[in-house]
Amino acid sequence: MRAVPSARTAARAGLAVLASAALTLGLASSASAATSTRTVTDGTTTYNLSLAAPDSASASGQVVTVTGSGYNTGQGVYVGLCAVDGAQGANKPTPCLGGQDESGATGASHWVNDTFGGLFANSSKFAAGGSFSVQIFVKATLDDGRVCGEDVDCAVVTRADHLDSGDRKYDVHVPIDFQ
């Protein structure tokens, strides 16, 4: 005669299967983070910039968290996904997903600025030490139809805001791949 598993044994086995599946899904959906750093001197002050973002994302789009530290709180920056050409600071990262999204409708960029941050959609002020943690929407196809990784190289970037858009000192790039 064959023994029938008890309800407790069956429940434990089911729980183990669910826990294993949840762990597998969690690992599959989390992207590892990449970090890029840059040291710049602005006037007489040296800033050690650090920018961290996922190194991969869904081609169809997803919201990602981007963190930075060491930024000059007197210089606002945009955080977003942009086409990049050359080393950090060589050329303005452009075009960027979402374009000039002043209404905040796309969520594709975030403005960090100590004077106006928090007054507009997708904007905030720097935290202590010139740091920030923001969420932006990224996807493989830019607004002009070019595709990241196929037609153009893309990265999650910071760049000087519109109050000093020609300043390349605060350009920091974290390359991103889309799957």
C-alpha positions as CSV (number, residue, x, y, z in Angstrom):
1,M,0.0,0.0,0.0
2,R,1.3,3.4,-1.0
3,A,1.5,6.2,1.6
4,V,-0.5,9.3,0.8
5,P,1.4,12.5,1.6
6,S,-0.1,14.5,4.4
7,A,-1.7,17.9,3.8
8,R,1.2,19.5,5.7
9,T,3.8,17.8,3.4
10,A,1.9,18.8,0.3
11,A,1.6,22.4,1.5
12,R,5.3,22.6,2.2
13,A,6.1,21.2,-1.3
14,G,3.8,23.7,-2.9
15,L,5.3,26.5,-0.9
16,A,8.8,25.5,-1.9
17,V,7.8,25.4,-5.6
18,L,6.2,28.9,-5.3
19,A,9.2,30.3,-3.5
20,S,11.6,28.9,-6.1
21,A,9.5,30.4,-8.9
22,A,9.3,33.8,-7.2
23,L,13.1,33.8,-6.7
24,T,13.6,32.8,-10.3
25,L,11.3,35.5,-11.6
26,G,12.8,38.1,-9.3
27,L,16.3,37.3,-10.6
28,A,15.2,37.2,-14.2
29,S,13.5,40.6,-14.0
30,S,16.1,42.5,-12.1
31,A,18.8,44.2,-14.1
32,S,22.3,44.6,-12.8
33,A,23.4,48.2,-12.3
34,A,26.3,49.8,-14.1
35,T,28.1,52.8,-12.8
36,S,30.0,55.5,-14.6
37,T,32.2,58.1,-12.9
38,R,33.8,61.4,-13.9
39,T,35.9,64.0,-12.1
40,V,35.4,67.6,-13.2
41,T,36.7,70.9,-12.1
42,D,34.3,73.8,-12.2
43,G,36.0,77.0,-11.2
44,T,38.1,76.1,-8.1
45,T,35.9,73.2,-7.0
46,T,36.4,69.5,-8.1
47,Y,33.4,67.3,-8.3
48,N,33.6,63.5,-8.4
49,L,30.5,62.5,-10.3
50,S,28.9,59.1,-10.1
51,L,25.9,57.8,-12.0
52,A,24.3,54.4,-11.6
53,A,21.6,52.9,-13.9
54,P,20.6,49.4,-15.1
55,D,22.8,48.1,-17.9
56,S,19.9,46.5,-19.7
57,A,16.2,47.0,-20.1
58,S,13.2,45.8,-22.0
59,A,13.2,47.1,-25.6
60,S,9.5,47.8,-25.4
61,G,10.1,50.1,-22.4
62,Q,10.3,50.1,-18.6
63,V,10.8,52.5,-15.7
64,V,14.3,52.4,-14.3
65,T,15.8,54.0,-11.2
66,V,18.9,56.2,-11.7
67,T,21.1,57.4,-8.9
68,G,23.8,60.0,-8.9
69,S,26.1,61.7,-6.4
70,G,28.8,64.3,-6.2
71,Y,27.0,66.8,-8.5
72,N,27.3,70.6,-8.2
73,T,24.0,71.7,-6.7
74,G,24.4,75.1,-8.3
75,Q,24.2,73.5,-11.8
76,G,20.9,71.7,-12.7
77,V,21.0,68.5,-14.8
78,Y,18.7,66.5,-16.9
79,V,18.6,62.7,-16.4
80,G,17.4,60.7,-19.4
81,L,18.1,58.2,-22.1
82,C,20.0,59.8,-25.0
83,A,22.0,58.9,-28.1
84,V,25.7,59.4,-27.3
85,D,28.6,60.1,-29.6
86,G,32.1,59.8,-28.2
87,A,33.4,60.1,-24.7
88,Q,31.6,61.8,-21.8
89,G,31.8,65.5,-22.4
90,A,32.9,65.3,-26.0
91,N,29.5,65.9,-27.6
92,K,26.1,66.8,-26.3
93,P,24.0,63.7,-25.7
94,T,21.1,64.1,-28.2
95,P,18.5,63.3,-29.2
96,C,16.9,62.1,-26.0
97,L,13.9,60.0,-25.5
98,G,10.9,62.2,-24.7
99,G,12.5,65.3,-26.2
100,Q,11.7,68.5,-24.2
101,D,8.9,67.0,-22.1
102,E,7.9,70.1,-20.1
103,S,4.6,68.6,-19.1
104,G,6.2,65.4,-17.8
105,A,3.8,63.3,-19.9
106,T,6.4,60.7,-21.0
107,G,8.4,60.3,-17.8
108,A,11.4,59.8,-20.0
109,S,13.5,62.5,-18.3
110,H,13.9,64.1,-14.9
111,W,15.2,67.6,-14.0
112,V,17.3,67.9,-10.9
113,N,17.7,71.6,-9.9
114,D,18.0,73.2,-6.5
115,T,16.2,76.4,-7.5
116,F,13.2,75.0,-9.4
117,G,13.2,71.3,-8.5
118,G,9.9,70.0,-7.3
119,L,7.9,72.9,-8.8
120,F,7.4,71.1,-12.2
121,A,6.5,67.6,-13.3
122,N,9.4,65.1,-13.2
123,S,11.7,67.5,-11.3
124,S,13.3,67.4,-7.9
125,K,16.1,69.0,-5.8
126,F,19.4,67.5,-5.1
127,A,19.8,65.6,-1.8
128,A,22.9,66.0,0.5
129,G,26.2,65.8,-1.3
130,G,24.8,66.6,-4.7
131,S,23.0,63.3,-4.9
132,F,19.7,62.2,-6.4
133,S,17.6,59.1,-7.0
134,V,15.0,59.4,-9.8
135,Q,12.9,57.2,-12.0
136,I,12.8,57.6,-15.8
137,F,11.1,55.6,-18.6
138,V,13.4,54.1,-21.2
139,K,12.8,52.1,-24.4
140,A,14.9,51.1,-27.4
141,T,13.2,53.3,-30.1
142,L,13.9,57.0,-29.8
143,D,11.3,59.6,-30.8
144,D,13.0,60.2,-34.2
145,G,12.6,56.4,-35.0
146,R,16.3,55.5,-34.5
147,V,16.8,52.3,-32.4
148,C,19.4,52.1,-29.6
149,G,22.0,49.5,-30.3
150,E,21.1,49.3,-34.0
151,D,21.2,52.8,-35.5
152,V,22.8,54.7,-32.6
153,D,24.6,54.1,-29.3
154,C,22.5,55.1,-26.3
155,A,23.1,55.6,-22.6
156,V,21.4,56.8,-19.5
157,V,22.9,60.2,-19.0
158,T,23.1,63.4,-17.0
159,R,23.8,66.6,-18.9
160,A,23.6,70.3,-17.9
161,D,20.1,71.7,-17.9
162,H,18.7,74.3,-20.2
163,L,20.1,77.1,-18.1
164,D,23.6,76.1,-19.3
165,S,23.0,73.6,-22.1
166,G,26.4,74.2,-23.7
167,D,28.3,73.0,-20.6
168,R,29.6,69.5,-21.2
169,K,31.3,69.2,-17.7
170,Y,28.3,67.4,-16.2
171,D,27.8,64.9,-19.0
172,V,28.0,61.4,-17.5
173,H,27.0,58.3,-19.6
174,V,26.0,54.8,-18.4
175,P,25.6,52.6,-21.5
176,I,22.4,50.5,-21.7
177,D,21.4,47.5,-23.8
178,F,17.9,46.6,-24.8
179,Q,16.5,43.1,-24.9
